[in-house]
């Protein structure tokens, strides 16, 4: 039930649009802030179109269906059904949250993507990892080492500061660790296989060229 509430709170973050459907709010697929081919050659148009319009949309549809069933179970007092639905809400809700962050974490090379952060974010990265390059190396290594599908994250908390973390499958960073997500890299095979096949480290090396440090910095400043 706590995760259900976290999904509802996420709607206030601004990266997920919602609409009224049959007197309730339903999650909708957010538009990309750039064209499907804008991240080439790092991520191809074919991957972006499939990833956004098919994979992300599947999580949206699954989340709406699970929440409808949860609402019915809640109204009927069927606690067993509510418990059984938690896995579907976590998986689809996490997929929706993660991808909604991921799209805004990226930008075309030379048009907001690539380069390095500046200001306080860079200062904290250098204080913790020694250099920006050392941070990228550790992030890529830890993310590449995830077994199966999952995500690599730069997260933040007021207690621990910046943290590199990984999550399995579609587990959302904040909902499972309490860290505020700043930068998330999708390492499900559908995110890179058409371009990089099974060489995940090559994908993780290339994707830095399209990371939007402006977006990551905005998230960092909001988290502080």
C-alpha positions in Angstrom: 0.0 0.0 0.0 2.9 2.3 0.7 4.1 1.9 -2.9 0.7 2.7 -4.2 0.9 6.0 -2.3 4.4 6.7 -3.7 3.0 6.3 -7.2 0.3 8.8 -6.5 2.8 11.3 -5.0 5.1 11.0 -8.0 2.4 12.6 -10.1 3.3 15.9 -8.6 6.9 15.7 -9.9 5.8 17.2 -13.3 7.4 14.6 -15.6 4.3 12.4 -15.6 1.2 13.8 -17.2 -2.2 12.7 -16.0 -5.7 12.9 -17.4 -9.2 12.3 -16.1 -10.7 9.0 -17.3 -14.0 7.8 -15.9 -13.8 10.2 -13.0 -10.3 9.0 -11.9 -6.8 10.1 -12.8 -5.1 7.7 -15.2 -1.4 7.7 -16.0 -0.5 8.6 -19.6 2.7 8.2 -21.7 4.7 11.5 -21.5 6.0 12.9 -24.8 9.7 12.9 -25.4 11.3 16.3 -25.2 13.1 15.6 -28.5 12.6 13.7 -31.8 13.1 9.9 -31.9 16.3 10.4 -34.0 17.7 13.2 -31.9 20.1 11.1 -29.8 21.7 9.4 -32.8 24.3 8.0 -33.2 24.4 7.2 -29.4 20.9 5.8 -29.4 19.2 5.0 -32.7 15.8 6.2 -33.8 14.6 2.6 -34.0 15.5 2.0 -30.3 14.0 5.2 -29.1 10.7 4.7 -30.9 10.4 1.1 -29.8 11.5 1.9 -26.2 9.2 4.9 -25.8 6.1 4.0 -27.7 6.0 0.3 -26.9 7.9 -0.5 -23.8 7.1 2.5 -21.7 3.6 2.5 -22.9 3.2 -1.1 -21.8 4.1 0.0 -18.2 1.6 2.8 -18.4 -1.2 0.5 -19.5 -0.2 -2.1 -16.9 -0.1 0.4 -14.1 -3.5 1.8 -15.0 -5.0 -1.7 -15.1 -3.4 -2.7 -11.8 -4.6 0.5 -10.1 -8.2 -0.1 -11.4 -8.1 -3.6 -9.9 -6.6 -2.2 -6.7 -9.3 0.4 -6.4 -12.0 -2.3 -6.8 -10.3 -4.5 -4.2 -10.0 -1.6 -1.8 -13.7 -0.7 -2.2 -14.7 -4.3 -1.6 -12.4 -4.7 1.4 -10.5 -7.6 -0.3 -7.1 -7.3 1.4 -5.8 -10.4 -0.2 -6.3 -9.0 -3.7 -4.7 -5.7 -2.6 -1.6 -7.6 -1.5 -1.5 -9.7 -4.6 -1.6 -6.5 -6.8 1.4 -5.0 -5.1 3.9 -6.7 -7.4 2.1 -5.5 -10.6 1.9 -2.0 -9.2 5.6 -2.0 -8.3 6.8 -3.4 -11.6 4.6 -1.2 -13.9 4.7 1.8 -11.6 8.5 1.6 -11.4 8.8 1.2 -15.1 6.7 4.3 -15.6 8.6 6.4 -13.0 12.0 5.2 -14.2 11.4 5.9 -17.9 9.7 9.3 -17.2 13.0 10.3 -15.5 15.2 8.7 -18.1 13.8 10.6 -21.1 14.4 14.0 -19.4 17.9 12.9 -18.2 18.9 12.7 -21.9 19.4 15.4 -24.6 21.0 15.6 -28.0 24.8 15.9 -28.1 25.7 19.6 -28.4 22.2 20.6 -27.6 22.2 20.0 -23.9 23.6 16.5 -23.9 27.2 15.6 -23.0 29.9 17.6 -21.3 30.1 17.8 -17.6 28.1 19.2 -14.7 29.1 22.5 -13.1 28.7 24.3 -9.8 27.8 22.6 -6.6 27.0 19.3 -8.3 30.4 19.0 -9.8 32.0 20.1 -6.6 30.3 17.3 -4.7 31.1 14.7 -7.4 34.8 15.7 -7.2 34.8 15.7 -3.4 33.3 12.2 -3.3 35.0 10.5 -6.3 38.1 12.6 -6.8 37.2 13.6 -10.3 34.3 13.6 -12.8 36.0 10.9 -14.9 36.5 8.7 -11.8 32.8 9.1 -11.0 31.8 8.1 -14.6 34.1 5.1 -14.4 32.6 3.8 -11.1 29.1 4.5 -12.3 29.6 2.6 -15.5 31.4 -0.3 -13.8 28.7 -0.8 -11.1 25.9 -0.4 -13.7 27.5 -2.9 -16.1 27.8 -5.4 -13.3 24.0 -5.6 -12.7 23.0 -9.2 -13.4 20.0 -9.3 -15.8 17.9 -6.3 -16.3 17.9 -3.1 -14.1 19.0 0.5 -13.7 22.1 2.4 -12.7 21.4 5.6 -10.6 23.0 8.6 -9.2 20.9 9.3 -6.2 21.0 11.8 -3.4 19.9 12.1 0.2 20.5 14.8 2.8 22.1 12.2 5.1 24.6 10.6 2.7 24.9 13.0 -0.2 25.5 11.7 -3.6 25.3 7.9 -4.0 25.8 5.5 -7.0 23.2 2.8 -6.7 21.7 0.0 -8.8 18.2 -1.4 -8.9 17.0 -4.7 -10.4 14.2 -4.9 -13.0 12.0 -1.8 -12.7 12.4 -1.2 -9.0 12.2 2.6 -8.6 15.2 4.1 -6.7 13.2 6.3 -4.3 10.5 3.8 -3.6 12.9 1.1 -2.7 16.0 2.9 -1.3 14.7 6.3 -0.2 17.3 8.1 -2.4 16.1 10.9 -4.6 16.8 10.0 -8.3 19.0 12.4 -10.1 20.3 10.4 -13.1 19.1 7.0 -14.2 20.5 4.8 -17.0 18.3 2.0 -18.3 20.3 -1.3 -18.8 17.4 -3.5 -19.9 18.5 -5.0 -23.3 15.7 -3.2 -25.1 17.5 0.1 -24.3 20.6 -0.8 -26.2 20.6 -4.2 -27.9 19.8 -3.1 -31.5 22.8 -0.7 -31.4 25.3 -2.4 -29.1 24.1 -6.0 -29.0 25.4 -7.8 -25.9 28.3 -5.3 -25.2 26.7 -3.4 -22.4 29.9 -1.5 -21.5 30.0 0.1 -24.9 26.5 1.5 -24.4 27.4 2.8 -21.0 30.5 4.5 -22.4 28.6 6.2 -25.2 25.6 7.3 -23.3 27.6 10.0 -21.4 27.5 12.0 -24.7 23.7 12.5 -24.4 23.3 12.9 -20.6 21.6 16.2 -19.8 23.5 17.6 -16.9 21.2 20.6 -16.9 18.3 18.2 -16.0 20.4 16.3 -13.5 21.4 19.6 -11.8 17.8 20.7 -11.6 16.9 17.5 -9.8 20.0 17.9 -7.5 19.0 21.4 -6.6 15.4 20.4 -5.9 16.5 17.5 -3.7 18.7 19.8 -1.6 
